[in-house]
Amino acid sequence: MNSVLVVRILRIVGWAALTGSIGVVLGTVLVESLGGPVETQRIWPSSRLWSCFFRSVAMAGSATALAGVIALPATFALVASRPRRARGLLLSMVIMPLVIMPGTFAYAWMLLATRQGGWAARLLDALGWNTPGLEWVQSAWVLATWLWPIPALVVSASFVQTGRTGYQLARLDAPGVLAFVRGAIPPMRAPVTAALAIVFTLAINDSTVPPLMGSGDVWSVEVMAQASAAASRPRPAGYLFWHAWPVIVLVALAAAAAAPGLRAMSNWAESLEARELGQTRSVEHRATALAVVVAVAMTILPIVVFIAELATGRAGLEESIRTAYLTFRRDGLATLIVGLLTAGAAFAATTTILGDPARAPARRFVQVGAIAAAFAGAVLPPELIGTALATFYTRISDPLSRWSVYDCTPFVWGAATFTRYAFFPMAVGLLLNRRVPESLVAQTRLDGSDDVTVTARVRLPFLWKPVAAAALVAGCMALSEVAASVLVQPPRFFGGSLAVRVDMQMHYGRQDETIALALMMLIPAMIGAWLAPGVRGGHSLPAES
């Protein structure tokens, strides 16, 4: 098929996905919230809700700080590691926690903390893990073990772009790690702030980890409860917006703090391959070894815990997996379909922002608008995303109301996961777009080619591999989405969200089938993390000085 025609089709699909998901969410929230609070709804939260809010801020802030600390050794190892194969393996291990269902980490820690006997339970008791009133601290730690790859990846890339020179100068009179903190961190302030702001936003919006840690009095759990009640209100999305406005304002401030860093990253135009870092060899081995230990410990903890629990369970490992497979086969297929739809739509949406905005101001406006809308969708509370989509699409049905998009198809479910995760591949596409050789672009334009032709014949051949890898990561994250999926999974489709089913069963405690399902949920994450380093395919793009 003609490559130009393929790009035209991809852009049509991409704009349809952006409009039918993110556009619907933002439009519905805007229209319904402009009317003010619904009926007798109070705009000012009660003292109990403010207590939940400040506890959530403390939890998310602690998770952000812990994620930054956990990420430091991996960050240094990523920028210092020279062998390509070792770097790829380390990158896969760093990515893996991010694409694993966050409730999986919480469930593993819950099983450890409630296990009768054993050195792990005694160690956690000695550390005060089960101390009443500190459940939000436990939640912060679990969230950090899920989100630490974000600062690790962003800071390592930023180091190669802006922090290398400062590090080399500081390395003249300081040891490696201290030189990294003193010389590299200051020039990277904006990207580091952006990474931490994203971690904070994801942590404060998560409603799956705190309940498993026994912390039900946080804002995200309260919003999830209100999302179920919002359906009976005249303006469901407006009701939930005015209920959640303190967190939305806080998230908007975090987004504003992240904006300079995101703009700085969009201007990166050099290769992200590891560079010569000066006197780093003595530190490199220690940092790499420490990073591998940290990454392995964070990644395989759920696997080790689940296998150990199944091996000592009542039903045994083989019987538990056989029973869980029946559920996995039905709901897993439906979830896989949504994951593939999310990945495909994210790839198509990324093609809409590829091009040369400098040649057409209108193109620049469209590019900025699309990426800003995707970012807004990524940071909104997932409960608000699900409520807005359900509010809009439940009105679309046949005249006899026997069939509807919401009830009978996975489209709305996929729209929710697309809204949540499309920003990542779009950001990767925008970042790599500048690395396409300008000489090839100019040569193609001499033939009178338009923007679509240039994208099809020059840009996409260079960018399709990293964008596809990023879209694959988005699809893997869609498989683990709970908060939005629980509100929009179709009741008359052949299967529902496997992540939602597993999350609900986790709250019943130690069950062999649930543990086996949680173990099976790790399979797509491991595959996605293994394939995701293909994003390095964009790192070899030649860049003109």
PEHU-V662633 format. One record per helix or strand. SS is the DSSP state (~ for helix, > for strand). FROM is the first residue (numbers start at 0). LEN is the number of residues. Records with the same first field share a line. If there is no record, write none. Layout:
SS: FROM-LEN, FROM-LEN
//
This chain:
~: 2-31, 46-34, 83-16, 101-12, 118-8, 134-36, 175-9, 185-20, 208-4, 218-12, 235-8, 244-22, 280-31, 316-35, 356-3, 360-19, 381-12, 404-4, 410-23, 437-8, 450-29, 484-4, 497-9, 511-27
>: 396-1, 403-1
//
